Amino acid sequence: MTEAKSYWRLVVFRCVSCRRNEAFAEESCAVEPREDQIRTETYQAVCRHCGWQGEAHAISAVEMRSGVERRTANRNK
């Protein structure tokens, strides 16, 4: 058995509709995300308060989080 790593990132935006900091974009990635990489991308965000959905540029993010999700995988021999 080997330990496989996958990474995630969560980007929080101010909603353009209700103006609350509740528009989120989440995604997984194969390599550990760096802030300078996260800031250059455009995300599909969804507001958890009013339901607004749309594109958001990470440069306008109010918060960014990232982490590692560990999974155990069987290696086929």
mmCIF file of the N, C-alpha and C atoms, coordinates in Angstrom:
data_MODEL
# 
_entry.id   MODEL 
# 
loop_
_atom_site.group_PDB 
_atom_site.id 
_atom_site.type_symbol 
_atom_site.label_atom_id 
_atom_site.label_alt_id 
_atom_site.label_comp_id 
_atom_site.label_asym_id 
_atom_site.label_entity_id 
_atom_site.label_seq_id 
_atom_site.pdbx_PDB_ins_code 
_atom_site.Cartn_x 
_atom_site.Cartn_y 
_atom_site.Cartn_z 
_atom_site.occupancy 
_atom_site.B_iso_or_equiv 
_atom_site.pdbx_formal_charge 
_atom_site.auth_seq_id 
_atom_site.auth_comp_id 
_atom_site.auth_asym_id 
_atom_site.auth_atom_id 
_atom_site.pdbx_PDB_model_num 
ATOM 1   N N  . MET A 1 1  ? 0.843   -1.184 0.000   1.00 0.00 ? 1  MET A N  1 
ATOM 2   C CA . MET A 1 1  ? 0.000   0.000  0.000   1.00 0.00 ? 1  MET A CA 1 
ATOM 3   C C  . MET A 1 1  ? 0.884   1.242  0.000   1.00 0.00 ? 1  MET A C  1 
ATOM 4   N N  . THR A 1 2  ? 0.423   2.253  -0.707  1.00 0.00 ? 2  THR A N  1 
ATOM 5   C CA . THR A 1 2  ? 1.126   3.533  -0.744  1.00 0.00 ? 2  THR A CA 1 
ATOM 6   C C  . THR A 1 2  ? 0.183   4.620  -0.276  1.00 0.00 ? 2  THR A C  1 
ATOM 7   N N  . GLU A 1 3  ? 0.765   5.706  0.128   1.00 0.00 ? 3  GLU A N  1 
ATOM 8   C CA . GLU A 1 3  ? -0.050  6.830  0.563   1.00 0.00 ? 3  GLU A CA 1 
ATOM 9   C C  . GLU A 1 3  ? -0.084  7.863  -0.551  1.00 0.00 ? 3  GLU A C  1 
ATOM 10  N N  . ALA A 1 4  ? -1.260  8.092  -1.103  1.00 0.00 ? 4  ALA A N  1 
ATOM 11  C CA . ALA A 1 4  ? -1.410  9.076  -2.170  1.00 0.00 ? 4  ALA A CA 1 
ATOM 12  C C  . ALA A 1 4  ? -1.909  10.380 -1.562  1.00 0.00 ? 4  ALA A C  1 
ATOM 13  N N  . LYS A 1 5  ? -1.383  11.478 -2.049  1.00 0.00 ? 5  LYS A N  1 
ATOM 14  C CA . LYS A 1 5  ? -1.801  12.792 -1.560  1.00 0.00 ? 5  LYS A CA 1 
ATOM 15  C C  . LYS A 1 5  ? -2.566  13.517 -2.653  1.00 0.00 ? 5  LYS A C  1 
ATOM 16  N N  . SER A 1 6  ? -3.632  14.156 -2.257  1.00 0.00 ? 6  SER A N  1 
ATOM 17  C CA . SER A 1 6  ? -4.293  15.106 -3.147  1.00 0.00 ? 6  SER A CA 1 
ATOM 18  C C  . SER A 1 6  ? -4.490  16.374 -2.326  1.00 0.00 ? 6  SER A C  1 
ATOM 19  N N  . TYR A 1 7  ? -4.503  17.490 -2.992  1.00 0.00 ? 7  TYR A N  1 
ATOM 20  C CA . TYR A 1 7  ? -4.576  18.778 -2.324  1.00 0.00 ? 7  TYR A CA 1 
ATOM 21  C C  . TYR A 1 7  ? -5.896  19.459 -2.662  1.00 0.00 ? 7  TYR A C  1 
ATOM 22  N N  . TRP A 1 8  ? -6.305  20.373 -1.827  1.00 0.00 ? 8  TRP A N  1 
ATOM 23  C CA . TRP A 1 8  ? -7.525  21.136 -2.066  1.00 0.00 ? 8  TRP A CA 1 
ATOM 24  C C  . TRP A 1 8  ? -7.230  22.611 -1.805  1.00 0.00 ? 8  TRP A C  1 
ATOM 25  N N  . ARG A 1 9  ? -8.072  23.424 -2.383  1.00 0.00 ? 9  ARG A N  1 
ATOM 26  C CA . ARG A 1 9  ? -8.001  24.863 -2.103  1.00 0.00 ? 9  ARG A CA 1 
ATOM 27  C C  . ARG A 1 9  ? -9.420  25.410 -2.017  1.00 0.00 ? 9  ARG A C  1 
ATOM 28  N N  . LEU A 1 10 ? -9.580  26.368 -1.148  1.00 0.00 ? 10 LEU A N  1 
ATOM 29  C CA . LEU A 1 10 ? -10.861 27.037 -0.927  1.00 0.00 ? 10 LEU A CA 1 
ATOM 30  C C  . LEU A 1 10 ? -10.590 28.529 -1.035  1.00 0.00 ? 10 LEU A C  1 
ATOM 31  N N  . VAL A 1 11 ? -11.342 29.186 -1.893  1.00 0.00 ? 11 VAL A N  1 
ATOM 32  C CA . VAL A 1 11 ? -11.168 30.625 -2.098  1.00 0.00 ? 11 VAL A CA 1 
ATOM 33  C C  . VAL A 1 11 ? -12.488 31.300 -1.754  1.00 0.00 ? 11 VAL A C  1 
ATOM 34  N N  . VAL A 1 12 ? -12.446 32.320 -0.904  1.00 0.00 ? 12 VAL A N  1 
ATOM 35  C CA . VAL A 1 12 ? -13.638 33.019 -0.447  1.00 0.00 ? 12 VAL A CA 1 
ATOM 36  C C  . VAL A 1 12 ? -13.663 34.412 -1.064  1.00 0.00 ? 12 VAL A C  1 
ATOM 37  N N  . PHE A 1 13 ? -14.840 34.783 -1.581  1.00 0.00 ? 13 PHE A N  1 
ATOM 38  C CA . PHE A 1 13 ? -15.037 36.085 -2.225  1.00 0.00 ? 13 PHE A CA 1 
ATOM 39  C C  . PHE A 1 13 ? -16.190 36.825 -1.573  1.00 0.00 ? 13 PHE A C  1 
ATOM 40  N N  . ARG A 1 14 ? -16.229 38.134 -1.781  1.00 0.00 ? 14 ARG A N  1 
ATOM 41  C CA . ARG A 1 14 ? -17.405 38.926 -1.406  1.00 0.00 ? 14 ARG A CA 1 
ATOM 42  C C  . ARG A 1 14 ? -18.414 38.772 -2.535  1.00 0.00 ? 14 ARG A C  1 
ATOM 43  N N  . CYS A 1 15 ? -19.620 38.356 -2.199  1.00 0.00 ? 15 CYS A N  1 
ATOM 44  C CA . CYS A 1 15 ? -20.664 38.136 -3.199  1.00 0.00 ? 15 CYS A CA 1 
ATOM 45  C C  . CYS A 1 15 ? -21.037 39.452 -3.889  1.00 0.00 ? 15 CYS A C  1 
ATOM 46  N N  . VAL A 1 16 ? -21.157 39.418 -5.203  1.00 0.00 ? 16 VAL A N  1 
ATOM 47  C CA . VAL A 1 16 ? -21.515 40.631 -5.940  1.00 0.00 ? 16 VAL A CA 1 
ATOM 48  C C  . VAL A 1 16 ? -22.998 40.968 -5.793  1.00 0.00 ? 16 VAL A C  1 
ATOM 49  N N  . SER A 1 17 ? -23.798 40.008 -5.330  1.00 0.00 ? 17 SER A N  1 
ATOM 50  C CA . SER A 1 17 ? -25.229 40.228 -5.172  1.00 0.00 ? 17 SER A CA 1 
ATOM 51  C C  . SER A 1 17 ? -25.588 40.731 -3.766  1.00 0.00 ? 17 SER A C  1 
ATOM 52  N N  . CYS A 1 18 ? -25.221 39.951 -2.734  1.00 0.00 ? 18 CYS A N  1 
ATOM 53  C CA . CYS A 1 18 ? -25.612 40.313 -1.367  1.00 0.00 ? 18 CYS A CA 1 
ATOM 54  C C  . CYS A 1 18 ? -24.494 40.985 -0.577  1.00 0.00 ? 18 CYS A C  1 
ATOM 55  N N  . ARG A 1 19 ? -23.299 41.061 -1.142  1.00 0.00 ? 19 ARG A N  1 
ATOM 56  C CA . ARG A 1 19 ? -22.129 41.742 -0.561  1.00 0.00 ? 19 ARG A CA 1 
ATOM 57  C C  . ARG A 1 19 ? -21.590 41.073 0.704   1.00 0.00 ? 19 ARG A C  1 
ATOM 58  N N  . ARG A 1 20 ? -21.967 39.841 0.975   1.00 0.00 ? 20 ARG A N  1 
ATOM 59  C CA . ARG A 1 20 ? -21.420 39.110 2.120   1.00 0.00 ? 20 ARG A CA 1 
ATOM 60  C C  . ARG A 1 20 ? -20.213 38.299 1.681   1.00 0.00 ? 20 ARG A C  1 
ATOM 61  N N  . ASN A 1 21 ? -19.338 38.015 2.606   1.00 0.00 ? 21 ASN A N  1 
ATOM 62  C CA . ASN A 1 21 ? -18.156 37.197 2.304   1.00 0.00 ? 21 ASN A CA 1 
ATOM 63  C C  . ASN A 1 21 ? -18.523 35.717 2.356   1.00 0.00 ? 21 ASN A C  1 
ATOM 64  N N  . GLU A 1 22 ? -19.479 35.330 1.527   1.00 0.00 ? 22 GLU A N  1 
ATOM 65  C CA . GLU A 1 22 ? -19.963 33.955 1.540   1.00 0.00 ? 22 GLU A CA 1 
ATOM 66  C C  . GLU A 1 22 ? -19.996 33.322 0.157   1.00 0.00 ? 22 GLU A C  1 
ATOM 67  N N  . ALA A 1 23 ? -19.244 33.862 -0.782  1.00 0.00 ? 23 ALA A N  1 
ATOM 68  C CA . ALA A 1 23 ? -19.131 33.242 -2.105  1.00 0.00 ? 23 ALA A CA 1 
ATOM 69  C C  . ALA A 1 23 ? -17.867 32.387 -2.094  1.00 0.00 ? 23 ALA A C  1 
ATOM 70  N N  . PHE A 1 24 ? -18.027 31.095 -2.309  1.00 0.00 ? 24 PHE A N  1 
ATOM 71  C CA . PHE A 1 24 ? -16.918 30.156 -2.188  1.00 0.00 ? 24 PHE A CA 1 
ATOM 72  C C  . PHE A 1 24 ? -16.638 29.462 -3.507  1.00 0.00 ? 24 PHE A C  1 
ATOM 73  N N  . ALA A 1 25 ? -15.381 29.147 -3.718  1.00 0.00 ? 25 ALA A N  1 
ATOM 74  C CA . ALA A 1 25 ? -14.958 28.294 -4.830  1.00 0.00 ? 25 ALA A CA 1 
ATOM 75  C C  . ALA A 1 25 ? -14.022 27.251 -4.232  1.00 0.00 ? 25 ALA A C  1 
ATOM 76  N N  . GLU A 1 26 ? -14.297 25.979 -4.513  1.00 0.00 ? 26 GLU A N  1 
ATOM 77  C CA . GLU A 1 26 ? -13.472 24.894 -3.992  1.00 0.00 ? 26 GLU A CA 1 
ATOM 78  C C  . GLU A 1 26 ? -13.012 24.034 -5.152  1.00 0.00 ? 26 GLU A C  1 
ATOM 79  N N  . GLU A 1 27 ? -11.796 23.540 -5.069  1.00 0.00 ? 27 GLU A N  1 
ATOM 80  C CA . GLU A 1 27 ? -11.336 22.598 -6.071  1.00 0.00 ? 27 GLU A CA 1 
ATOM 81  C C  . GLU A 1 27 ? -10.166 21.794 -5.535  1.00 0.00 ? 27 GLU A C  1 
ATOM 82  N N  . SER A 1 28 ? -9.970  20.643 -6.132  1.00 0.00 ? 28 SER A N  1 
ATOM 83  C CA . SER A 1 28 ? -8.828  19.816 -5.759  1.00 0.00 ? 28 SER A CA 1 
ATOM 84  C C  . SER A 1 28 ? -7.757  19.967 -6.824  1.00 0.00 ? 28 SER A C  1 
ATOM 85  N N  . CYS A 1 29 ? -6.536  19.647 -6.454  1.00 0.00 ? 29 CYS A N  1 
ATOM 86  C CA . CYS A 1 29 ? -5.423  19.747 -7.393  1.00 0.00 ? 29 CYS A CA 1 
ATOM 87  C C  . CYS A 1 29 ? -4.393  18.673 -7.059  1.00 0.00 ? 29 CYS A C  1 
ATOM 88  N N  . ALA A 1 30 ? -3.567  18.360 -8.032  1.00 0.00 ? 30 ALA A N  1 
ATOM 89  C CA . ALA A 1 30 ? -2.597  17.275 -7.895  1.00 0.00 ? 30 ALA A CA 1 
ATOM 90  C C  . ALA A 1 30 ? -1.348  17.692 -7.115  1.00 0.00 ? 30 ALA A C  1 
ATOM 91  N N  . VAL A 1 31 ? -1.021  18.963 -7.166  1.00 0.00 ? 31 VAL A N  1 
ATOM 92  C CA . VAL A 1 31 ? 0.166   19.462 -6.466  1.00 0.00 ? 31 VAL A CA 1 
ATOM 93  C C  . VAL A 1 31 ? -0.255  20.487 -5.428  1.00 0.00 ? 31 VAL A C  1 
ATOM 94  N N  . GLU A 1 32 ? 0.600   20.702 -4.450  1.00 0.00 ? 32 GLU A N  1 
ATOM 95  C CA . GLU A 1 32 ? 0.282   21.651 -3.397  1.00 0.00 ? 32 GLU A CA 1 
ATOM 96  C C  . GLU A 1 32 ? 0.146   23.059 -3.967  1.00 0.00 ? 32 GLU A C  1 
ATOM 97  N N  . PRO A 1 33 ? -1.008  23.706 -3.760  1.00 0.00 ? 33 PRO A N  1 
ATOM 98  C CA . PRO A 1 33 ? -1.213  25.039 -4.336  1.00 0.00 ? 33 PRO A CA 1 
ATOM 99  C C  . PRO A 1 33 ? -0.410  26.102 -3.593  1.00 0.00 ? 33 PRO A C  1 
ATOM 100 N N  . ARG A 1 34 ? 0.114   27.030 -4.356  1.00 0.00 ? 34 ARG A N  1 
ATOM 101 C CA . ARG A 1 34 ? 0.819   28.184 -3.787  1.00 0.00 ? 34 ARG A CA 1 
ATOM 102 C C  . ARG A 1 34 ? -0.056  29.419 -3.986  1.00 0.00 ? 34 ARG A C  1 
ATOM 103 N N  . GLU A 1 35 ? 0.078   30.373 -3.090  1.00 0.00 ? 35 GLU A N  1 
ATOM 104 C CA . GLU A 1 35 ? -0.768  31.571 -3.157  1.00 0.00 ? 35 GLU A CA 1 
ATOM 105 C C  . GLU A 1 35 ? -0.617  32.308 -4.477  1.00 0.00 ? 35 GLU A C  1 
ATOM 106 N N  . ASP A 1 36 ? 0.603   32.419 -4.996  1.00 0.00 ? 36 ASP A N  1 
ATOM 107 C CA . ASP A 1 36 ? 0.786   33.145 -6.251  1.00 0.00 ? 36 ASP A CA 1 
ATOM 108 C C  . ASP A 1 36 ? 0.110   32.420 -7.424  1.00 0.00 ? 36 ASP A C  1 
ATOM 109 N N  . GLN A 1 37 ? -0.024  31.103 -7.346  1.00 0.00 ? 37 GLN A N  1 
ATOM 110 C CA . GLN A 1 37 ? -0.745  30.365 -8.382  1.00 0.00 ? 37 GLN A CA 1 
ATOM 111 C C  . GLN A 1 37 ? -2.256  30.533 -8.220  1.00 0.00 ? 37 GLN A C  1 
ATOM 112 N N  . ILE A 1 38 ? -2.723  30.501 -6.983  1.00 0.00 ? 38 ILE A N  1 
ATOM 113 C CA . ILE A 1 38 ? -4.152  30.643 -6.716  1.00 0.00 ? 38 ILE A CA 1 
ATOM 114 C C  . ILE A 1 38 ? -4.640  32.019 -7.162  1.00 0.00 ? 38 ILE A C  1 
ATOM 115 N N  . ARG A 1 39 ? -3.867  33.056 -6.901  1.00 0.00 ? 39 ARG A N  1 
ATOM 116 C CA . ARG A 1 39 ? -4.265  34.439 -7.203  1.00 0.00 ? 39 ARG A CA 1 
ATOM 117 C C  . ARG A 1 39 ? -4.410  34.733 -8.693  1.00 0.00 ? 39 ARG A C  1 
ATOM 118 N N  . THR A 1 40 ? -3.799  33.944 -9.565  1.00 0.00 ? 40 THR A N  1 
ATOM 119 C CA . THR A 1 40 ? -3.850  34.233 -10.999 1.00 0.00 ? 40 THR A CA 1 
ATOM 120 C C  . THR A 1 40 ? -5.032  33.573 -11.709 1.00 0.00 ? 40 THR A C  1 
ATOM 121 N N  . GLU A 1 41 ? -5.818  32.780 -11.012 1.00 0.00 ? 41 GLU A N  1 
ATOM 122 C CA . GLU A 1 41 ? -6.880  32.012 -11.663 1.00 0.00 ? 41 GLU A CA 1 
ATOM 123 C C  . GLU A 1 41 ? -8.259  32.635 -11.498 1.00 0.00 ? 41 GLU A C  1 
ATOM 124 N N  . THR A 1 42 ? -9.175  32.163 -12.333 1.00 0.00 ? 42 THR A N  1 
ATOM 125 C CA . THR A 1 42 ? -10.583 32.545 -12.267 1.00 0.00 ? 42 THR A CA 1 
ATOM 126 C C  . THR A 1 42 ? -11.368 31.315 -11.822 1.00 0.00 ? 42 THR A C  1 
ATOM 127 N N  . TYR A 1 43 ? -12.300 31.498 -10.916 1.00 0.00 ? 43 TYR A N  1 
ATOM 128 C CA . TYR A 1 43 ? -13.044 30.387 -10.332 1.00 0.00 ? 43 TYR A CA 1 
ATOM 129 C C  . TYR A 1 43 ? -14.542 30.553 -10.554 1.00 0.00 ? 43 TYR A C  1 
ATOM 130 N N  . GLN A 1 44 ? -15.251 29.449 -10.521 1.00 0.00 ? 44 GLN A N  1 
ATOM 131 C CA . GLN A 1 44 ? -16.705 29.459 -10.508 1.00 0.00 ? 44 GLN A CA 1 
ATOM 132 C C  . GLN A 1 44 ? -17.129 29.462 -9.046  1.00 0.00 ? 44 GLN A C  1 
ATOM 133 N N  . ALA A 1 45 ? -17.677 30.569 -8.587  1.00 0.00 ? 45 ALA A N  1 
ATOM 134 C CA . ALA A 1 45 ? -18.035 30.721 -7.174  1.00 0.00 ? 45 ALA A CA 1 
ATOM 135 C C  . ALA A 1 45 ? -19.537 30.627 -6.984  1.00 0.00 ? 45 ALA A C  1 
ATOM 136 N N  . VAL A 1 46 ? -19.928 30.191 -5.791  1.00 0.00 ? 46 VAL A N  1 
ATOM 137 C CA . VAL A 1 46 ? -21.338 30.093 -5.411  1.00 0.00 ? 46 VAL A CA 1 
ATOM 138 C C  . VAL A 1 46 ? -21.487 30.727 -4.040  1.00 0.00 ? 46 VAL A C  1 
ATOM 139 N N  . CYS A 1 47 ? -22.457 31.626 -3.897  1.00 0.00 ? 47 CYS A N  1 
ATOM 140 C CA . CYS A 1 47 ? -22.716 32.259 -2.608  1.00 0.00 ? 47 CYS A CA 1 
ATOM 141 C C  . CYS A 1 47 ? -23.615 31.357 -1.773  1.00 0.00 ? 47 CYS A C  1 
ATOM 142 N N  . ARG A 1 48 ? -23.172 31.045 -0.592  1.00 0.00 ? 48 ARG A N  1 
ATOM 143 C CA . ARG A 1 48 ? -23.949 30.171 0.289   1.00 0.00 ? 48 ARG A CA 1 
ATOM 144 C C  . ARG A 1 48 ? -25.067 30.921 1.007   1.00 0.00 ? 48 ARG A C  1 
ATOM 145 N N  . HIS A 1 49 ? -25.098 32.244 0.868   1.00 0.00 ? 49 HIS A N  1 
ATOM 146 C CA . HIS A 1 49 ? -26.168 33.018 1.496   1.00 0.00 ? 49 HIS A CA 1 
ATOM 147 C C  . HIS A 1 49 ? -27.336 33.258 0.536   1.00 0.00 ? 49 HIS A C  1 
ATOM 148 N N  . CYS A 1 50 ? -27.045 33.807 -0.638  1.00 0.00 ? 50 CYS A N  1 
ATOM 149 C CA . CYS A 1 50 ? -28.136 34.176 -1.553  1.00 0.00 ? 50 CYS A CA 1 
ATOM 150 C C  . CYS A 1 50 ? -28.240 33.276 -2.781  1.00 0.00 ? 50 CYS A C  1 
ATOM 151 N N  . GLY A 1 51 ? -27.239 32.411 -3.011  1.00 0.00 ? 51 GLY A N  1 
ATOM 152 C CA . GLY A 1 51 ? -27.294 31.502 -4.143  1.00 0.00 ? 51 GLY A CA 1 
ATOM 153 C C  . GLY A 1 51 ? -26.691 32.023 -5.434  1.00 0.00 ? 51 GLY A C  1 
ATOM 154 N N  . TRP A 1 52 ? -26.156 33.234 -5.428  1.00 0.00 ? 52 TRP A N  1 
ATOM 155 C CA . TRP A 1 52 ? -25.514 33.776 -6.636  1.00 0.00 ? 52 TRP A CA 1 
ATOM 156 C C  . TRP A 1 52 ? -24.432 32.825 -7.117  1.00 0.00 ? 52 TRP A C  1 
ATOM 157 N N  . GLN A 1 53 ? -24.300 32.708 -8.446  1.00 0.00 ? 53 GLN A N  1 
ATOM 158 C CA . GLN A 1 53 ? -23.256 31.893 -9.047  1.00 0.00 ? 53 GLN A CA 1 
ATOM 159 C C  . GLN A 1 53 ? -22.617 32.679 -10.169 1.00 0.00 ? 53 GLN A C  1 
ATOM 160 N N  . GLY A 1 54 ? -21.305 32.581 -10.290 1.00 0.00 ? 54 GLY A N  1 
ATOM 161 C CA . GLY A 1 54 ? -20.638 33.273 -11.370 1.00 0.00 ? 54 GLY A CA 1 
ATOM 162 C C  . GLY A 1 54 ? -19.130 33.189 -11.258 1.00 0.00 ? 54 GLY A C  1 
ATOM 163 N N  . GLU A 1 55 ? -18.455 33.826 -12.203 1.00 0.00 ? 55 GLU A N  1 
ATOM 164 C CA . GLU A 1 55 ? -17.001 33.830 -12.214 1.00 0.00 ? 55 GLU A CA 1 
ATOM 165 C C  . GLU A 1 55 ? -16.465 34.853 -11.218 1.00 0.00 ? 55 GLU A C  1 
ATOM 166 N N  . ALA A 1 56 ? -15.387 34.468 -10.573 1.00 0.00 ? 56 ALA A N  1 
ATOM 167 C CA . ALA A 1 56 ? -14.722 35.369 -9.636  1.00 0.00 ? 56 ALA A CA 1 
ATOM 168 C C  . ALA A 1 56 ? -13.221 35.238 -9.844  1.00 0.00 ? 56 ALA A C  1 
ATOM 169 N N  . HIS A 1 57 ? -12.539 36.350 -9.889  1.00 0.00 ? 57 HIS A N  1 
ATOM 170 C CA . HIS A 1 57 ? -11.094 36.356 -10.066 1.00 0.00 ? 57 HIS A CA 1 
ATOM 171 C C  . HIS A 1 57 ? -10.423 36.303 -8.696  1.00 0.00 ? 57 HIS A C  1 
ATOM 172 N N  . ALA A 1 58 ? -9.493  35.396 -8.546  1.00 0.00 ? 58 ALA A N  1 
ATOM 173 C CA . ALA A 1 58 ? -8.878  35.173 -7.236  1.00 0.00 ? 58 ALA A CA 1 
ATOM 174 C C  . ALA A 1 58 ? -8.134  36.386 -6.704  1.00 0.00 ? 58 ALA A C  1 
ATOM 175 N N  . ILE A 1 59 ? -7.751  37.291 -7.563  1.00 0.00 ? 59 ILE A N  1 
ATOM 176 C CA . ILE A 1 59 ? -7.060  38.489 -7.095  1.00 0.00 ? 59 ILE A CA 1 
ATOM 177 C C  . ILE A 1 59 ? -7.960  39.294 -6.150  1.00 0.00 ? 59 ILE A C  1 
ATOM 178 N N  . SER A 1 60 ? -9.285  39.109 -6.270  1.00 0.00 ? 60 SER A N  1 
ATOM 179 C CA . SER A 1 60 ? -10.231 39.821 -5.412  1.00 0.00 ? 60 SER A CA 1 
ATOM 180 C C  . SER A 1 60 ? -10.675 38.995 -4.210  1.00 0.00 ? 60 SER A C  1 
ATOM 181 N N  . ALA A 1 61 ? -10.039 37.868 -3.958  1.00 0.00 ? 61 ALA A N  1 
ATOM 182 C CA . ALA A 1 61 ? -10.424 36.992 -2.848  1.00 0.00 ? 61 ALA A CA 1 
ATOM 183 C C  . ALA A 1 61 ? -10.215 37.685 -1.502  1.00 0.00 ? 61 ALA A C  1 
ATOM 184 N N  . VAL A 1 62 ? -11.111 37.410 -0.564  1.00 0.00 ? 62 VAL A N  1 
ATOM 185 C CA . VAL A 1 62 ? -10.962 37.946 0.787   1.00 0.00 ? 62 VAL A CA 1 
ATOM 186 C C  . VAL A 1 62 ? -10.258 36.941 1.691   1.00 0.00 ? 62 VAL A C  1 
ATOM 187 N N  . GLU A 1 63 ? -10.210 35.666 1.261   1.00 0.00 ? 63 GLU A N  1 
ATOM 188 C CA . GLU A 1 63 ? -9.541  34.643 2.051   1.00 0.00 ? 63 GLU A CA 1 
ATOM 189 C C  . GLU A 1 63 ? -9.203  33.454 1.154   1.00 0.00 ? 63 GLU A C  1 
ATOM 190 N N  . MET A 1 64 ? -8.087  32.807 1.456   1.00 0.00 ? 64 MET A N  1 
ATOM 191 C CA . MET A 1 64 ? -7.688  31.602 0.722   1.00 0.00 ? 64 MET A CA 1 
ATOM 192 C C  . MET A 1 64 ? -7.207  30.571 1.729   1.00 0.00 ? 64 MET A C  1 
ATOM 193 N N  . ARG A 1 65 ? -7.617  29.329 1.526   1.00 0.00 ? 65 ARG A N  1 
ATOM 194 C CA . ARG A 1 65 ? -7.144  28.227 2.367   1.00 0.00 ? 65 ARG A CA 1 
ATOM 195 C C  . ARG A 1 65 ? -6.756  27.077 1.464   1.00 0.00 ? 65 ARG A C  1 
ATOM 196 N N  . SER A 1 66 ? -5.801  26.291 1.910   1.00 0.00 ? 66 SER A N  1 
ATOM 197 C CA . SER A 1 66 ? -5.427  25.096 1.164   1.00 0.00 ? 66 SER A CA 1 
ATOM 198 C C  . SER A 1 66 ? -4.942  24.048 2.145   1.00 0.00 ? 66 SER A C  1 
ATOM 199 N N  . GLY A 1 67 ? -4.949  22.812 1.696   1.00 0.00 ? 67 GLY A N  1 
ATOM 200 C CA . GLY A 1 67 ? -4.505  21.740 2.565   1.00 0.00 ? 67 GLY A CA 1 
ATOM 201 C C  . GLY A 1 67 ? -4.300  20.458 1.802   1.00 0.00 ? 67 GLY A C  1 
ATOM 202 N N  . VAL A 1 68 ? -3.954  19.424 2.535   1.00 0.00 ? 68 VAL A N  1 
ATOM 203 C CA . VAL A 1 68 ? -3.694  18.122 1.937   1.00 0.00 ? 68 VAL A CA 1 
ATOM 204 C C  . VAL A 1 68 ? -4.736  17.136 2.434   1.00 0.00 ? 68 VAL A C  1 
ATOM 205 N N  . GLU A 1 69 ? -5.168  16.299 1.528   1.00 0.00 ? 69 GLU A N  1 
ATOM 206 C CA . GLU A 1 69 ? -6.124  15.244 1.859   1.00 0.00 ? 69 GLU A CA 1 
ATOM 207 C C  . GLU A 1 69 ? -5.395  13.926 1.600   1.00 0.00 ? 69 GLU A C  1 
ATOM 208 N N  . ARG A 1 70 ? -5.189  13.178 2.620   1.00 0.00 ? 70 ARG A N  1 
ATOM 209 C CA . ARG A 1 70 ? -4.430  11.922 2.463   1.00 0.00 ? 70 ARG A CA 1 
ATOM 210 C C  . ARG A 1 70 ? -5.387  10.755 2.206   1.00 0.00 ? 70 ARG A C  1 
ATOM 211 N N  . ARG A 1 71 ? -4.999  9.939  1.269   1.00 0.00 ? 71 ARG A N  1 
ATOM 212 C CA . ARG A 1 71 ? -5.771  8.736  0.950   1.00 0.00 ? 71 ARG A CA 1 
ATOM 213 C C  . ARG A 1 71 ? -4.813  7.562  0.870   1.00 0.00 ? 71 ARG A C  1 
ATOM 214 N N  . THR A 1 72 ? -5.302  6.408  1.196   1.00 0.00 ? 72 THR A N  1 
ATOM 215 C CA . THR A 1 72 ? -4.504  5.200  1.075   1.00 0.00 ? 72 THR A CA 1 
ATOM 216 C C  . THR A 1 72 ? -4.943  4.471  -0.187  1.00 0.00 ? 72 THR A C  1 
ATOM 217 N N  . ALA A 1 73 ? -3.994  4.125  -1.016  1.00 0.00 ? 73 ALA A N  1 
ATOM 218 C CA . ALA A 1 73 ? -4.308  3.452  -2.283  1.00 0.00 ? 73 ALA A CA 1 
ATOM 219 C C  . ALA A 1 73 ? -3.526  2.153  -2.356  1.00 0.00 ? 73 ALA A C  1 
ATOM 220 N N  . ASN A 1 74 ? -4.106  1.155  -2.971  1.00 0.00 ? 74 ASN A N  1 
ATOM 221 C CA . ASN A 1 74 ? -3.427  -0.111 -3.197  1.00 0.00 ? 74 ASN A CA 1 
ATOM 222 C C  . ASN A 1 74 ? -2.652  -0.038 -4.502  1.00 0.00 ? 74 ASN A C  1 
ATOM 223 N N  . ARG A 1 75 ? -1.439  -0.468 -4.454  1.00 0.00 ? 75 ARG A N  1 
ATOM 224 C CA . ARG A 1 75 ? -0.621  -0.486 -5.663  1.00 0.00 ? 75 ARG A CA 1 
ATOM 225 C C  . ARG A 1 75 ? -0.764  -1.869 -6.309  1.00 0.00 ? 75 ARG A C  1 
ATOM 226 N N  . ASN A 1 76 ? -1.133  -1.882 -7.573  1.00 0.00 ? 76 ASN A N  1 
ATOM 227 C CA . ASN A 1 76 ? -1.255  -3.149 -8.309  1.00 0.00 ? 76 ASN A CA 1 
ATOM 228 C C  . ASN A 1 76 ? 0.126   -3.598 -8.746  1.00 0.00 ? 76 ASN A C  1 
ATOM 229 N N  . LYS A 1 77 ? 0.448   -4.839 -8.479  1.00 0.00 ? 77 LYS A N  1 
ATOM 230 C CA . LYS A 1 77 ? 1.776   -5.362 -8.861  1.00 0.00 ? 77 LYS A CA 1 
ATOM 231 C C  . LYS A 1 77 ? 1.640   -6.381 -9.963  1.00 0.00 ? 77 LYS A C  1 
# 
